[in-house]
């Protein structure tokens, strides 16, 4: 089966959520390439005609079974991977939202091998996707400003 997101003709727009509950952050360990084994934030690709807030709520619900309240954009990350011939194999622009947990408990699926509520300081001891600590710091700033 061919992955339609491999060797794209354009970048894909994606969303993720830094979800906070009682001062703890939800991190998930990816169970698929390209981030297999790394801790990250739940999220995924925005669908055609879908607003960003709706996309992040849908993606979190699909990946974890949880409901969230997106509060504000915390920033963005670009995920570009190249193959051995320097061809762009994947290209995602990921808009990260600071979000509050509203309900549900994380449920694993084929995309996730683990989910943990952690203190943000624990990120330093985990294998994470690039820039995760910085985007989480920005998300906590946005949540504190919104209170």
N, CA, C and O atoms as CSV, one atom per row, in Angstrom:
chain,resi,resn,atom,element,x,y,z
A,1,UNK,N,N,0.846,-1.177,0.000
A,1,UNK,CA,C,0.000,0.000,0.000
A,1,UNK,C,C,0.894,1.244,0.000
A,1,UNK,O,O,1.813,1.347,0.813
A,2,UNK,N,N,0.633,2.168,-0.889
A,2,UNK,CA,C,1.420,3.386,-0.998
A,2,UNK,C,C,0.879,4.440,-0.045
A,2,UNK,O,O,-0.335,4.589,0.098
A,3,UNK,N,N,1.766,5.163,0.599
A,3,UNK,CA,C,1.390,6.241,1.501
A,3,UNK,C,C,1.294,7.526,0.686
A,3,UNK,O,O,2.295,8.005,0.154
A,4,UNK,N,N,0.088,8.082,0.588
A,4,UNK,CA,C,-0.137,9.286,-0.219
A,4,UNK,C,C,0.625,10.495,0.316
A,4,UNK,O,O,0.747,11.506,-0.376
A,5,UNK,N,N,1.127,10.400,1.520
A,5,UNK,CA,C,1.866,11.527,2.103
A,5,UNK,C,C,3.362,11.416,1.858
A,5,UNK,O,O,4.116,12.316,2.229
A,6,UNK,N,N,3.796,10.344,1.249
A,6,UNK,CA,C,5.212,10.182,0.914
A,6,UNK,C,C,5.461,10.795,-0.456
A,6,UNK,O,O,4.657,10.645,-1.376
A,7,UNK,N,N,6.577,11.483,-0.575
A,7,UNK,CA,C,6.980,12.160,-1.802
A,7,UNK,C,C,5.864,13.067,-2.334
A,7,UNK,O,O,5.402,12.913,-3.465
A,8,UNK,N,N,5.443,14.017,-1.487
A,8,UNK,CA,C,4.334,14.892,-1.872
A,8,UNK,C,C,4.757,15.938,-2.907
A,8,UNK,O,O,5.943,16.200,-3.108
A,9,UNK,N,N,3.762,16.517,-3.548
A,9,UNK,CA,C,4.008,17.624,-4.478
A,9,UNK,C,C,3.848,18.969,-3.780
A,9,UNK,O,O,4.122,20.020,-4.360
A,10,UNK,N,N,3.400,18.921,-2.527
A,10,UNK,CA,C,3.216,20.133,-1.730
A,10,UNK,C,C,3.261,19.753,-0.247
A,10,UNK,O,O,3.108,18.581,0.097
A,11,UNK,N,N,3.467,20.726,0.620
A,11,UNK,CA,C,3.432,20.426,2.056
A,11,UNK,C,C,2.005,20.091,2.506
A,11,UNK,O,O,1.029,20.526,1.893
A,12,UNK,N,N,1.906,19.327,3.565
A,12,UNK,CA,C,0.620,19.041,4.196
A,12,UNK,C,C,0.473,19.926,5.426
A,12,UNK,O,O,1.429,20.116,6.179
A,13,UNK,N,N,-0.732,20.470,5.628
A,13,UNK,CA,C,-1.037,21.262,6.815
A,13,UNK,C,C,-1.567,20.318,7.889
A,13,UNK,O,O,-2.490,19.540,7.647
A,14,UNK,N,N,-0.973,20.396,9.076
A,14,UNK,CA,C,-1.390,19.545,10.188
A,14,UNK,C,C,-1.562,20.391,11.446
A,14,UNK,O,O,-1.105,21.532,11.511
A,15,UNK,N,N,-2.224,19.815,12.432
A,15,UNK,CA,C,-2.422,20.462,13.731
A,15,UNK,C,C,-2.033,19.488,14.827
A,15,UNK,O,O,-2.078,18.272,14.641
A,16,UNK,N,N,-1.653,20.034,15.963
A,16,UNK,CA,C,-1.390,19.215,17.146
A,16,UNK,C,C,-1.860,19.992,18.362
A,16,UNK,O,O,-2.173,21.179,18.270
A,17,UNK,N,N,-1.907,19.316,19.504
A,17,UNK,CA,C,-2.392,19.952,20.727
A,17,UNK,C,C,-1.489,19.628,21.903
A,17,UNK,O,O,-1.200,18.468,22.194
A,18,UNK,N,N,-1.049,20.698,22.576
A,18,UNK,CA,C,-0.370,20.561,23.866
A,18,UNK,C,C,-1.491,20.612,24.902
A,18,UNK,O,O,-1.936,21.689,25.299
A,19,UNK,N,N,-1.936,19.441,25.328
A,19,UNK,CA,C,-3.105,19.320,26.208
A,19,UNK,C,C,-2.644,19.305,27.654
A,19,UNK,O,O,-1.777,18.520,28.036
A,20,UNK,N,N,-3.241,20.192,28.459
A,20,UNK,CA,C,-2.852,20.323,29.851
A,20,UNK,C,C,-4.046,19.980,30.749
A,20,UNK,O,O,-5.167,20.440,30.529
A,21,UNK,N,N,-3.772,19.166,31.755
A,21,UNK,CA,C,-4.766,18.795,32.768
A,21,UNK,C,C,-4.065,18.839,34.125
A,21,UNK,O,O,-3.101,18.110,34.357
A,22,UNK,N,N,-4.551,19.693,35.012
A,22,UNK,CA,C,-3.981,19.808,36.363
A,22,UNK,C,C,-2.469,20.011,36.328
A,22,UNK,O,O,-1.738,19.418,37.120
A,23,UNK,N,N,-2.009,20.849,35.410
A,23,UNK,CA,C,-0.584,21.164,35.312
A,23,UNK,C,C,0.265,20.123,34.608
A,23,UNK,O,O,1.467,20.321,34.433
A,24,UNK,N,N,-0.342,19.016,34.202
A,24,UNK,CA,C,0.381,17.944,33.496
A,24,UNK,C,C,0.090,18.016,32.000
A,24,UNK,O,O,-0.984,18.447,31.580
A,25,UNK,N,N,1.058,17.589,31.217
A,25,UNK,CA,C,0.988,17.595,29.764
A,25,UNK,C,C,0.801,16.169,29.255
A,25,UNK,O,O,1.420,15.234,29.764
A,26,UNK,N,N,-0.065,16.007,28.240
A,26,UNK,CA,C,-0.202,14.703,27.606
A,26,UNK,C,C,0.816,14.575,26.489
A,26,UNK,O,O,0.847,15.397,25.573
A,27,UNK,N,N,1.648,13.547,26.562
A,27,UNK,CA,C,2.543,13.202,25.461
A,27,UNK,C,C,2.180,11.801,24.992
A,27,UNK,O,O,1.744,10.957,25.776
A,28,UNK,N,N,2.368,11.571,23.700
A,28,UNK,CA,C,2.081,10.264,23.114
A,28,UNK,C,C,3.319,9.779,22.384
A,28,UNK,O,O,4.062,10.565,21.796
A,29,UNK,N,N,3.527,8.474,22.430
A,29,UNK,CA,C,4.650,7.878,21.690
A,29,UNK,C,C,4.101,7.345,20.371
A,29,UNK,O,O,3.152,6.562,20.341
A,30,UNK,N,N,4.719,7.790,19.292
A,30,UNK,CA,C,4.284,7.413,17.948
A,30,UNK,C,C,4.635,5.955,17.655
A,30,UNK,O,O,5.702,5.475,18.037
A,31,UNK,N,N,3.721,5.257,16.969
A,31,UNK,CA,C,3.911,3.846,16.644
A,31,UNK,C,C,4.123,3.618,15.151
A,31,UNK,O,O,4.126,2.479,14.684
A,32,UNK,N,N,4.302,4.722,14.398
A,32,UNK,CA,C,4.511,4.621,12.948
A,32,UNK,C,C,5.615,5.583,12.519
A,32,UNK,O,O,5.929,6.553,13.208
A,33,UNK,N,N,6.184,5.283,11.370
A,33,UNK,CA,C,7.143,6.204,10.771
A,33,UNK,C,C,6.421,7.467,10.319
A,33,UNK,O,O,5.236,7.378,9.996
A,34,UNK,N,N,7.042,8.613,10.277
A,34,UNK,CA,C,8.474,8.823,10.434
A,34,UNK,C,C,8.910,9.050,11.883
A,34,UNK,O,O,10.111,9.064,12.154
A,35,UNK,N,N,7.990,9.228,12.809
A,35,UNK,CA,C,8.363,9.526,14.199
A,35,UNK,C,C,8.222,8.316,15.112
A,35,UNK,O,O,8.057,8.477,16.321
A,36,UNK,N,N,8.282,7.121,14.564
A,36,UNK,CA,C,8.114,5.904,15.339
A,36,UNK,C,C,9.029,5.880,16.561
A,36,UNK,O,O,10.243,6.051,16.449
A,37,UNK,N,N,8.416,5.662,17.740
A,37,UNK,CA,C,9.177,5.562,18.984
A,37,UNK,C,C,9.423,6.885,19.679
A,37,UNK,O,O,9.886,6.897,20.820
A,38,UNK,N,N,9.128,7.996,19.031
A,38,UNK,CA,C,9.357,9.314,19.641
A,38,UNK,C,C,8.096,9.812,20.326
A,38,UNK,O,O,6.980,9.528,19.889
A,39,UNK,N,N,8.289,10.558,21.404
A,39,UNK,CA,C,7.163,11.204,22.075
A,39,UNK,C,C,6.850,12.508,21.360
A,39,UNK,O,O,7.746,13.220,20.907
A,40,UNK,N,N,5.567,12.804,21.270
A,40,UNK,CA,C,5.098,13.984,20.564
A,40,UNK,C,C,3.756,14.393,21.150
A,40,UNK,O,O,3.368,13.946,22.229
A,41,UNK,N,N,3.061,15.245,20.422
A,41,UNK,CA,C,1.722,15.688,20.803
A,41,UNK,C,C,0.713,15.050,19.851
A,41,UNK,O,O,1.026,14.828,18.682
A,42,UNK,N,N,-0.490,14.754,20.334
A,42,UNK,CA,C,-1.489,14.196,19.417
A,42,UNK,C,C,-1.902,15.220,18.367
A,42,UNK,O,O,-1.947,16.421,18.633
A,43,UNK,N,N,-2.201,14.730,17.182
A,43,UNK,CA,C,-2.637,15.605,16.107
A,43,UNK,C,C,-2.595,14.892,14.782
A,43,UNK,O,O,-2.334,13.691,14.709
A,44,UNK,N,N,-2.860,15.660,13.714
A,44,UNK,CA,C,-2.847,15.081,12.386
A,44,UNK,C,C,-3.190,16.109,11.331
A,44,UNK,O,O,-3.182,17.311,11.596
A,45,UNK,N,N,-3.489,15.639,10.147
A,45,UNK,CA,C,-3.673,16.482,8.969
A,45,UNK,C,C,-5.057,17.139,8.961
A,45,UNK,O,O,-6.066,16.516,9.292
A,46,UNK,N,N,-5.070,18.405,8.576
A,46,UNK,CA,C,-6.306,19.165,8.412
A,46,UNK,C,C,-6.989,18.698,7.131
A,46,UNK,O,O,-6.343,18.546,6.094
A,47,UNK,N,N,-8.299,18.472,7.211
A,47,UNK,CA,C,-9.057,18.048,6.043
A,47,UNK,C,C,-9.529,19.260,5.249
A,47,UNK,O,O,-9.683,20.348,5.805
A,48,UNK,N,N,-9.757,19.077,3.968
A,48,UNK,CA,C,-10.228,20.135,3.093
A,48,UNK,C,C,-11.523,20.733,3.641
A,48,UNK,O,O,-12.467,20.005,3.947
A,49,UNK,N,N,-11.565,22.067,3.764
A,49,UNK,CA,C,-12.752,22.762,4.241
A,49,UNK,C,C,-12.906,22.788,5.752
A,49,UNK,O,O,-13.879,23.341,6.264
A,50,UNK,N,N,-11.967,22.202,6.470
A,50,UNK,CA,C,-12.050,22.105,7.931
A,50,UNK,C,C,-11.330,23.280,8.584
A,50,UNK,O,O,-10.202,23.602,8.211
A,51,UNK,N,N,-11.968,23.915,9.545
A,51,UNK,CA,C,-11.323,24.985,10.303
A,51,UNK,C,C,-10.318,24.379,11.271
A,51,UNK,O,O,-10.474,23.244,11.722
A,52,UNK,N,N,-9.282,25.157,11.583
A,52,UNK,CA,C,-8.170,24.639,12.391
A,52,UNK,C,C,-8.607,24.127,13.755
A,52,UNK,O,O,-8.198,23.039,14.160
A,53,UNK,N,N,-9.424,24.885,14.470
A,53,UNK,CA,C,-9.876,24.439,15.808
A,53,UNK,C,C,-10.669,23.139,15.712
A,53,UNK,O,O,-10.506,22.240,16.537
A,54,UNK,N,N,-11.519,23.049,14.710
A,54,UNK,CA,C,-12.287,21.815,14.514
A,54,UNK,C,C,-11.346,20.657,14.194
A,54,UNK,O,O,-11.543,19.538,14.667
A,55,UNK,N,N,-10.325,20.934,13.389
A,55,UNK,CA,C,-9.372,19.888,13.010
A,55,UNK,C,C,-8.627,19.356,14.224
A,55,UNK,O,O,-8.477,18.144,14.372
A,56,UNK,N,N,-8.158,20.244,15.094
A,56,UNK,CA,C,-7.391,19.775,16.251
A,56,UNK,C,C,-8.291,19.008,17.225
A,56,UNK,O,O,-7.852,18.026,17.823
A,57,UNK,N,N,-9.539,19.442,17.391
A,57,UNK,CA,C,-10.452,18.699,18.270
A,57,UNK,C,C,-10.751,17.319,17.683
A,57,UNK,O,O,-10.781,16.330,18.415
A,58,UNK,N,N,-10.974,17.246,16.369
A,58,UNK,CA,C,-11.241,15.963,15.716
A,58,UNK,C,C,-10.046,15.025,15.805
A,58,UNK,O,O,-10.186,13.855,16.160
A,59,UNK,N,N,-8.869,15.549,15.479
A,59,UNK,CA,C,-7.667,14.709,15.497
A,59,UNK,C,C,-7.386,14.159,16.895
A,59,UNK,O,O,-7.051,12.983,17.039
A,60,UNK,N,N,-7.518,14.994,17.920
A,60,UNK,CA,C,-7.294,14.521,19.292
A,60,UNK,C,C,-8.325,13.452,19.643
A,60,UNK,O,O,-7.980,12.435,20.245
A,61,UNK,N,N,-9.577,13.671,19.276
A,61,UNK,CA,C,-10.618,12.679,19.560
A,61,UNK,C,C,-10.325,11.364,18.834
A,61,UNK,O,O,-10.480,10.288,19.411
A,62,UNK,N,N,-9.902,11.450,17.564
A,62,UNK,CA,C,-9.598,10.238,16.803
A,62,UNK,C,C,-8.395,9.497,17.363
A,62,UNK,O,O,-8.405,8.269,17.443
A,63,UNK,N,N,-7.365,10.226,17.749
A,63,UNK,CA,C,-6.132,9.576,18.220
A,63,UNK,C,C,-6.214,9.099,19.659
A,63,UNK,O,O,-5.625,8.076,20.007
A,64,UNK,N,N,-6.945,9.834,20.505
A,64,UNK,CA,C,-6.894,9.534,21.941
A,64,UNK,C,C,-8.247,9.246,22.578
A,64,UNK,O,O,-8.296,8.706,23.683
A,65,UNK,N,N,-9.349,9.592,21.911
A,65,UNK,CA,C,-10.669,9.435,22.506
A,65,UNK,C,C,-11.030,10.553,23.471
A,65,UNK,O,O,-12.060,10.480,24.142
A,66,UNK,N,N,-10.198,11.589,23.551
A,66,UNK,CA,C,-10.430,12.670,24.516
A,66,UNK,C,C,-11.068,13.886,23.853
A,66,UNK,O,O,-10.988,14.065,22.637
A,67,UNK,N,N,-11.701,14.714,24.675
A,67,UNK,CA,C,-12.205,16.008,24.214
A,67,UNK,C,C,-11.346,17.105,24.838
A,67,UNK,O,O,-10.917,17.016,25.988
A,68,UNK,N,N,-11.111,18.150,24.027
A,68,UNK,CA,C,-10.266,19.254,24.465
A,68,UNK,C,C,-10.912,20.584,24.124
A,68,UNK,O,O,-11.863,20.656,23.346
A,69,UNK,N,N,-10.371,21.639,24.728
A,69,UNK,CA,C,-10.724,23.009,24.397
A,69,UNK,C,C,-9.463,23.699,23.877
A,69,UNK,O,O,-8.576,24.030,24.664
A,70,UNK,N,N,-9.370,23.922,22.557
A,70,UNK,CA,C,-8.218,24.667,22.052
A,70,UNK,C,C,-8.312,26.111,22.540
A,70,UNK,O,O,-9.369,26.731,22.436
A,71,UNK,N,N,-7.216,26.647,23.070
A,71,UNK,CA,C,-7.225,27.993,23.638
A,71,UNK,C,C,-6.602,28.999,22.693
A,71,UNK,O,O,-7.192,30.044,22.420
A,72,UNK,N,N,-5.414,28.693,22.189
A,72,UNK,CA,C,-4.692,29.632,21.335
A,72,UNK,C,C,-3.584,28.877,20.610
A,72,UNK,O,O,-3.155,27.806,21.040
A,73,UNK,N,N,-3.135,29.454,19.508
A,73,UNK,CA,C,-1.977,28.878,18.830
A,73,UNK,C,C,-0.738,29.080,19.691
A,73,UNK,O,O,-0.515,30.163,20.231
A,74,UNK,N,N,0.057,28.036,19.813
A,74,UNK,CA,C,1.303,28.123,20.585
A,74,UNK,C,C,2.501,28.286,19.667
A,74,UNK,O,O,3.585,28.646,20.125
A,75,UNK,N,N,2.323,28.027,18.382
A,75,UNK,CA,C,3.421,28.141,17.434
A,75,UNK,C,C,3.297,27.095,16.351
A,75,UNK,O,O,2.248,26.473,16.180
A,76,UNK,N,N,4.377,26.911,15.626
A,76,UNK,CA,C,4.363,25.952,14.524
A,76,UNK,C,C,5.699,25.228,14.459
A,76,UNK,O,O,6.707,25.680,15.002
A,77,UNK,N,N,5.674,24.107,13.785
A,77,UNK,CA,C,6.879,23.348,13.487
A,77,UNK,C,C,6.792,22.890,12.039
A,77,UNK,O,O,5.702,22.659,11.516
A,78,UNK,N,N,7.938,22.761,11.401
A,78,UNK,CA,C,8.009,22.207,10.067
A,78,UNK,C,C,8.717,20.863,10.174
A,78,UNK,O,O,9.801,20.763,10.748
A,79,UNK,N,N,8.104,19.857,9.627
A,79,UNK,CA,C,8.699,18.522,9.633
A,79,UNK,C,C,8.977,18.144,8.188
A,79,UNK,O,O,8.062,17.830,7.427
A,80,UNK,N,N,10.257,18.179,7.817
A,80,UNK,CA,C,10.671,17.854,6.458
A,80,UNK,C,C,11.701,16.731,6.549
A,80,UNK,O,O,12.731,16.869,7.208
A,81,UNK,N,N,11.408,15.632,5.886
A,81,UNK,CA,C,12.380,14.537,5.839
A,81,UNK,C,C,12.756,14.287,4.390
A,81,UNK,O,O,11.934,14.398,3.480
A,82,UNK,N,N,14.024,13.944,4.204
A,82,UNK,CA,C,14.550,13.673,2.862
A,82,UNK,C,C,15.097,12.249,2.823
A,82,UNK,O,O,15.552,11.710,3.832
A,83,UNK,N,N,15.040,11.667,1.656
A,83,UNK,CA,C,15.569,10.314,1.500
A,83,UNK,C,C,17.065,10.378,1.172
A,83,UNK,O,O,17.656,11.457,1.166
A,84,UNK,N,N,17.658,9.247,0.908
A,84,UNK,CA,C,19.098,9.171,0.611
A,84,UNK,C,C,19.520,9.920,-0.642
A,84,UNK,O,O,20.701,10.226,-0.809
A,85,UNK,N,N,18.576,10.219,-1.521
A,85,UNK,CA,C,18.863,10.988,-2.743
A,85,UNK,C,C,18.548,12.466,-2.568
A,85,UNK,O,O,18.576,13.229,-3.533
A,86,UNK,N,N,18.249,12.871,-1.333
A,86,UNK,CA,C,17.916,14.259,-0.986
A,86,UNK,C,C,16.561,14.709,-1.548
A,86,UNK,O,O,16.288,15.907,-1.627
A,87,UNK,N,N,15.724,13.759,-1.932
A,87,UNK,CA,C,14.353,14.081,-2.346
A,87,UNK,C,C,13.500,14.251,-1.099
A,87,UNK,O,O,13.682,13.539,-0.112
A,88,UNK,N,N,12.566,15.198,-1.149
A,88,UNK,CA,C,11.650,15.400,-0.023
A,88,UNK,C,C,10.705,14.205,0.056
A,88,UNK,O,O,9.891,13.967,-0.836
A,89,UNK,N,N,10.840,13.471,1.141
A,89,UNK,CA,C,9.999,12.290,1.345
A,89,UNK,C,C,8.701,12.657,2.062
A,89,UNK,O,O,7.642,12.098,1.777
A,90,UNK,N,N,8.798,13.606,2.997
A,90,UNK,CA,C,7.630,14.086,3.739
A,90,UNK,C,C,7.827,15.558,4.050
A,90,UNK,O,O,8.947,16.016,4.276
A,91,UNK,N,N,6.712,16.301,4.061
A,91,UNK,CA,C,6.772,17.719,4.414
A,91,UNK,C,C,5.446,18.104,5.056
A,91,UNK,O,O,4.397,18.107,4.411
A,92,UNK,N,N,5.522,18.430,6.351
A,92,UNK,CA,C,4.353,18.850,7.107
A,92,UNK,C,C,4.625,20.197,7.751
A,92,UNK,O,O,5.720,20.437,8.260
A,93,UNK,N,N,3.634,21.076,7.730
A,93,UNK,CA,C,3.639,22.300,8.519
A,93,UNK,C,C,2.605,22.054,9.608
A,93,UNK,O,O,1.424,21.855,9.322
A,94,UNK,N,N,3.060,22.068,10.871
A,94,UNK,CA,C,2.214,21.678,11.997
A,94,UNK,C,C,1.945,22.889,12.876
A,94,UNK,O,O,2.867,23.472,13.446
A,95,UNK,N,N,0.671,23.263,12.983
A,95,UNK,CA,C,0.255,24.347,13.870
A,95,UNK,C,C,-0.136,23.730,15.205
A,95,UNK,O,O,-1.036,22.892,15.274
A,96,UNK,N,N,0.543,24.150,16.258
A,96,UNK,CA,C,0.294,23.578,17.581
A,96,UNK,C,C,-0.589,24.507,18.410
A,96,UNK,O,O,-0.322,25.703,18.530
A,97,UNK,N,N,-1.631,23.937,18.970
A,97,UNK,CA,C,-2.536,24.669,19.846
A,97,UNK,C,C,-2.243,24.353,21.302
A,97,UNK,O,O,-1.948,23.212,21.658
A,98,UNK,N,N,-2.329,25.381,22.140
A,98,UNK,CA,C,-2.385,25.175,23.581
A,98,UNK,C,C,-3.835,24.793,23.869
A,98,UNK,O,O,-4.756,25.462,23.402
A,99,UNK,N,N,-4.042,23.725,24.633
A,99,UNK,CA,C,-5.401,23.229,24.841
A,99,UNK,C,C,-5.603,22.758,26.274
A,99,UNK,O,O,-4.675,22.310,26.946
A,100,UNK,N,N,-6.839,22.875,26.711
A,100,UNK,CA,C,-7.227,22.349,28.020
A,100,UNK,C,C,-7.962,21.024,27.823
A,100,UNK,O,O,-8.770,20.879,26.906
A,101,UNK,N,N,-7.673,20.071,28.687
A,101,UNK,CA,C,-8.367,18.792,28.701
A,101,UNK,C,C,-9.796,19.025,29.174
A,101,UNK,O,O,-10.021,19.747,30.144
A,102,UNK,N,N,-10.755,18.418,28.494
A,102,UNK,CA,C,-12.159,18.544,28.886
A,102,UNK,C,C,-12.756,17.220,29.353
A,102,UNK,O,O,-13.627,17.205,30.223
A,103,UNK,N,N,-12.293,16.108,28.783
A,103,UNK,CA,C,-12.864,14.828,29.195
A,103,UNK,C,C,-12.223,13.655,28.490
A,103,UNK,O,O,-11.566,13.801,27.459
A,104,UNK,N,N,-12.432,12.479,29.078
A,104,UNK,CA,C,-11.915,11.240,28.507
A,104,UNK,C,C,-10.517,10.932,29.004
A,104,UNK,O,O,-9.830,11.780,29.573
A,105,UNK,N,N,-10.122,9.707,28.775
A,105,UNK,CA,C,-8.772,9.253,29.103
A,105,UNK,C,C,-8.119,8.763,27.818
A,105,UNK,O,O,-8.801,8.246,26.934
A,106,UNK,N,N,-6.800,8.921,27.707
A,106,UNK,CA,C,-6.131,8.504,26.475
A,106,UNK,C,C,-6.342,7.021,26.177
A,106,UNK,O,O,-6.161,6.164,27.042
A,107,UNK,N,N,-6.728,6.741,24.935
A,107,UNK,CA,C,-6.893,5.369,24.464
A,107,UNK,C,C,-5.930,5.172,23.304
A,107,UNK,O,O,-5.906,5.967,22.365
A,108,UNK,N,N,-5.153,4.132,23.370
A,108,UNK,CA,C,-4.169,3.873,22.319
A,108,UNK,C,C,-4.835,3.282,21.082
A,108,UNK,O,O,-5.867,2.617,21.166
A,109,UNK,N,N,-4.220,3.540,19.937
A,109,UNK,CA,C,-4.682,2.976,18.676
A,109,UNK,C,C,-3.458,2.573,17.858
A,109,UNK,O,O,-2.351,2.518,18.393
A,110,UNK,N,N,-3.641,2.291,16.573
A,110,UNK,CA,C,-2.522,1.836,15.750
A,110,UNK,C,C,-1.455,2.904,15.537
A,110,UNK,O,O,-0.336,2.583,15.137
A,111,UNK,N,N,-1.785,4.178,15.801
A,111,UNK,CA,C,-0.824,5.265,15.619
A,111,UNK,C,C,0.015,5.533,16.870
A,111,UNK,O,O,1.083,6.139,16.787
A,112,UNK,N,N,-0.471,5.079,18.026
A,112,UNK,CA,C,0.179,5.395,19.303
A,112,UNK,C,C,0.519,4.125,20.075
A,112,UNK,O,O,-0.288,3.198,20.150
A,113,UNK,N,N,1.730,4.090,20.652
A,113,UNK,CA,C,2.107,2.936,21.460
A,113,UNK,C,C,2.080,3.245,22.959
A,113,UNK,O,O,2.156,2.334,23.783
A,114,UNK,N,N,1.974,4.531,23.311
A,114,UNK,CA,C,1.979,4.913,24.731
A,114,UNK,C,C,1.429,6.329,24.864
A,114,UNK,O,O,1.558,7.152,23.959
A,115,UNK,N,N,0.818,6.588,26.007
A,115,UNK,CA,C,0.359,7.934,26.347
A,115,UNK,C,C,0.659,8.164,27.819
A,115,UNK,O,O,0.442,7.283,28.651
A,116,UNK,N,N,1.161,9.352,28.138
A,116,UNK,CA,C,1.522,9.682,29.529
A,116,UNK,C,C,1.148,11.121,29.842
A,116,UNK,O,O,1.285,12.005,28.996
A,117,UNK,N,N,0.677,11.351,31.054
A,117,UNK,CA,C,0.544,12.705,31.588
A,117,UNK,C,C,1.830,12.974,32.363
A,117,UNK,O,O,2.150,12.248,33.304
A,118,UNK,N,N,2.561,14.002,31.978
A,118,UNK,CA,C,3.854,14.269,32.600
A,118,UNK,C,C,3.971,15.723,33.030
A,118,UNK,O,O,3.233,16.592,32.565
A,119,UNK,N,N,4.906,15.960,33.921
A,119,UNK,CA,C,5.320,17.321,34.225
A,119,UNK,C,C,6.171,17.774,33.043
A,119,UNK,O,O,7.002,17.000,32.567
A,120,UNK,N,N,5.995,19.008,32.549
A,120,UNK,CA,C,6.771,19.445,31.382
A,120,UNK,C,C,8.284,19.289,31.549
A,120,UNK,O,O,8.989,19.100,30.558
A,121,UNK,N,N,8.791,19.364,32.762
A,121,UNK,CA,C,10.235,19.204,32.987
A,121,UNK,C,C,10.714,17.804,32.608
A,121,UNK,O,O,11.899,17.612,32.333
A,122,UNK,N,N,9.807,16.823,32.590
A,122,UNK,CA,C,10.170,15.452,32.241
A,122,UNK,C,C,10.493,15.280,30.759
A,122,UNK,O,O,11.079,14.268,30.372
A,123,UNK,N,N,10.122,16.250,29.925
A,123,UNK,CA,C,10.416,16.151,28.488
A,123,UNK,C,C,11.904,15.977,28.222
A,123,UNK,O,O,12.297,15.299,27.272
A,124,UNK,N,N,12.728,16.591,29.064
A,124,UNK,CA,C,14.178,16.534,28.867
A,124,UNK,C,C,14.701,15.100,28.891
A,124,UNK,O,O,15.732,14.815,28.283
A,125,UNK,N,N,14.014,14.197,29.578
A,125,UNK,CA,C,14.463,12.815,29.676
A,125,UNK,C,C,13.833,11.881,28.656
A,125,UNK,O,O,14.053,10.671,28.708
A,126,UNK,N,N,13.050,12.427,27.727
A,126,UNK,CA,C,12.374,11.592,26.740
A,126,UNK,C,C,12.924,11.834,25.337
A,126,UNK,O,O,13.413,12.920,25.024
A,127,UNK,N,N,12.837,10.822,24.514
A,127,UNK,CA,C,13.153,10.980,23.086
A,127,UNK,C,C,11.917,11.592,22.436
A,127,UNK,O,O,10.866,10.954,22.369
A,128,UNK,N,N,12.040,12.825,21.959
A,128,UNK,CA,C,10.893,13.556,21.427
A,128,UNK,C,C,11.128,14.003,19.987
A,128,UNK,O,O,12.245,13.975,19.471
A,129,UNK,N,N,10.043,14.411,19.371
A,129,UNK,CA,C,10.155,15.038,18.055
A,129,UNK,C,C,10.871,16.376,18.231
A,129,UNK,O,O,10.792,16.978,19.302
A,130,UNK,N,N,11.571,16.852,17.193
A,130,UNK,CA,C,12.339,18.102,17.316
A,130,UNK,C,C,11.479,19.298,17.715
A,130,UNK,O,O,10.379,19.500,17.201
A,131,UNK,N,N,12.014,20.083,18.645
A,131,UNK,CA,C,11.350,21.317,19.061
A,131,UNK,C,C,10.184,21.145,20.008
A,131,UNK,O,O,9.478,22.113,20.291
A,132,UNK,N,N,9.961,19.934,20.508
A,132,UNK,CA,C,8.783,19.703,21.360
A,132,UNK,C,C,8.838,20.522,22.643
A,132,UNK,O,O,7.833,21.124,23.022
A,133,UNK,N,N,9.965,20.561,23.313
A,133,UNK,CA,C,10.054,21.308,24.579
A,133,UNK,C,C,9.745,22.789,24.382
A,133,UNK,O,O,9.069,23.398,25.211
A,134,UNK,N,N,10.232,23.366,23.295
A,134,UNK,CA,C,9.985,24.789,23.046
A,134,UNK,C,C,8.510,25.063,22.774
A,134,UNK,O,O,7.964,26.042,23.283
A,135,UNK,N,N,7.865,24.230,21.991
A,135,UNK,CA,C,6.455,24.447,21.677
A,135,UNK,C,C,5.591,24.222,22.912
A,135,UNK,O,O,4.579,24.900,23.088
A,136,UNK,N,N,5.977,23.280,23.768
A,136,UNK,CA,C,5.248,23.047,25.018
A,136,UNK,C,C,5.396,24.254,25.936
A,136,UNK,O,O,4.425,24.669,26.568
A,137,UNK,N,N,6.593,24.823,26.017
A,137,UNK,CA,C,6.792,26.025,26.821
A,137,UNK,C,C,5.907,27.161,26.344
A,137,UNK,O,O,5.311,27.868,27.157
A,138,UNK,N,N,5.816,27.342,25.036
A,138,UNK,CA,C,4.964,28.390,24.480
A,138,UNK,C,C,3.491,28.108,24.779
A,138,UNK,O,O,2.725,29.035,25.042
A,139,UNK,N,N,3.095,26.838,24.739
A,139,UNK,CA,C,1.706,26.475,25.029
A,139,UNK,C,C,1.351,26.799,26.478
A,139,UNK,O,O,0.278,27.340,26.745
A,140,UNK,N,N,2.237,26.476,27.410
A,140,UNK,CA,C,1.977,26.813,28.809
A,140,UNK,C,C,1.884,28.323,28.993
A,140,UNK,O,O,1.063,28.793,29.780
A,141,UNK,N,N,2.712,29.098,28.281
A,141,UNK,CA,C,2.637,30.552,28.333
A,141,UNK,C,C,1.258,31.021,27.876
A,141,UNK,O,O,0.647,31.864,28.533
A,142,UNK,N,N,0.756,30.487,26.755
A,142,UNK,CA,C,-0.551,30.896,26.229
A,142,UNK,C,C,-1.666,30.541,27.199
A,142,UNK,O,O,-2.595,31.324,27.394
A,143,UNK,N,N,-1.580,29.371,27.806
A,143,UNK,CA,C,-2.613,28.964,28.767
A,143,UNK,C,C,-2.584,29.867,29.995
A,143,UNK,O,O,-3.640,30.227,30.516
A,144,UNK,N,N,-1.410,30.233,30.461
A,144,UNK,CA,C,-1.302,31.122,31.628
A,144,UNK,C,C,-1.849,32.511,31.298
A,144,UNK,O,O,-2.502,33.137,32.133
A,145,UNK,N,N,-1.584,32.995,30.080
A,145,UNK,CA,C,-2.097,34.304,29.659
A,145,UNK,C,C,-3.603,34.304,29.557
A,145,UNK,O,O,-4.232,35.336,29.789
A,146,UNK,N,N,-4.205,33.169,29.215
A,146,UNK,CA,C,-5.642,33.076,29.000
A,146,UNK,C,C,-6.443,32.968,30.308
A,146,UNK,O,O,-7.670,33.061,30.284
A,147,UNK,N,N,-5.779,32.776,31.421
A,147,UNK,CA,C,-6.503,32.616,32.691
A,147,UNK,C,C,-6.915,33.930,33.275
A,147,UNK,O,O,-7.531,33.966,34.340
